[in-house]
């Protein structure tokens, strides 16, 4: 994976996420990665991120919510994705910022618009 650009890694991230098991994306994170979620806070390290992804499996199913990626762009060590969270109460638009080093995600932060 080391020769893959950030965009390629994030495309892989979204393909795995679309399968519905968030815990499978953990393999794409570096041991010292940081993930920042606007609702649940900051998770530092692969183990903390794995715990968060397990929680996401439960929460997204309970809330009948899923994500659809609209666009992924970037290259080198930085990429971003525009996405939509589809919820029973309507869609929420957002985007993610990703940093990659040596083929692994080192930083991931989501931003989203306020629900209507």
N, C-alpha and C positions, 0 to 999 in steps of 0.2 A: 504493500500500500504506500510505501514511502514516496514513490514518484508521482502519486496522484495529487492533483490540485485540490484546493479547498472546495471548489465547485463540484468536483467529482466525488469527494468524500460526502458532501452534503446531499448530493443526489442519491448516494447510497443510503444515507441516514433516512431520507424521506421514503425510499423504497421499503426499507425495513419497517419504519413506523407505520406505513400503510397496511402492513400485514396485521396490525392490531396488537402486537406484543411489544410494548415500549422497552421492556428489559433487554431485548435483543440489540438495541442501539448502543448499549453500554460498551460493547466491544470496540466501538469507534472512538472512545474517549481515552485520553492519556491518563496515567495514574494520578497526576496532579491537576487535572482539568477543573475548571470552575464553570458552573451552570447557574444562571440567574433567571429565576422565574418571577414574573410580576405579582403572582398571587402567593406563592409558597416560599419565596426567599432565595437565598444563595446556598448552593451546595458545593462544597470544596472537596475534591478528591473523588476518585472513581467509585469507592464504596458508598459515599453519600449520594452520588448521582444514581447509582444502582437502586438505592432505597427509594429515591424520588421517583424513578421510572416505575418501580413496582407499585407505588402509590398512584401514579398516573393511570396504570392499567385499571385499577379499581374505580378511581374517580371518573374517568371518561366513560366507563361502562355505566356507572350509576347515573350519570348526568345525560346519557344518550348523546354524547358529543364526540365529534371527530374533526380532524384537521384535513384540509385540502391545500396542497401547495399550488400556488398560482405561477410563480416564477422563481428560478434560482439563477443567480449570477455571481460572478467573481472569478478569481483565479489566484495563482500563487498561494499565499497563506491566509487569505481572507475571502469570505463569501457571505452572501445574504440570501434570504428567501422571503418572498411575500406569500402569506398564507391566509386562509379563512377558517375560522372555527365555526363549524355548523352545529348549532344548538337548537333544542326545541323552542327556544324563545327568540330565535333569529340568528343571523350570521354576525360574527365579530371579525373584523379585519385586523391583521397584525403582520409583523415581520420578525425574523430572527437574524442576528448577527453572529457569525461563526469565525473562529480563528483555528487554523490547523498548523501543526508542526510535525514533521516526520511521519505524515500519513495519519495522524491522530488529532482529534478535536481537543484543543486546549482551553477554549472559551466559547460559551454559547449563552446569548442573552436574548430573550424575547421581549418585544414591545407590542402593545396592542391599543387599538382605539377603545374608548369607553363604550360600553353597550348603549344602544339607542334607547 
